[in-house]
Amino acid sequence: MKRSLLITATCLALAGCGQPATLNGVRYPTHGFLDKDTNKSEKICYELSIGNVVWSALTLPSVVLPVYFVGFSLYNPVRVKAANGGCGFDDK
């Protein structure tokens, strides 16, 4: 029982890994702490990739994979910013 719950929880957590998005015909990549100056667009709203946070925690002993996940693929583009420049729930 515990094993099946663990497998299900892991699959659900990893289903949300970093994904680039095409918004208004333009492809926007994911970004992290190391490439936010080059890959982050000021016109796009981003959300934290929970799958990549989980992967970072699980692969912490390897050092290389967490650096990739946190440094280059931590935030996913989700939508274009509102006319007022906001990304909140009420900003549309």
C-alpha angles and dihedrals in degrees: 000000000000091000094053091048090050092049092047093048091048092050092049092048093048094047090078098057121146114299128178113227136214109222122176090349095305123110113227119193128217117260140201140184095289099050104029091113092058106029104034116095120208089214096060135074115226133200131199115264104231091189091059091048089054092047090050091053093046094048097040094120091059092058093196098073096048090051089054095045096045097033101045112010111033100111128050124208108239111167146345115273118257122256090264090054095249130135099193128117093263095045108095 
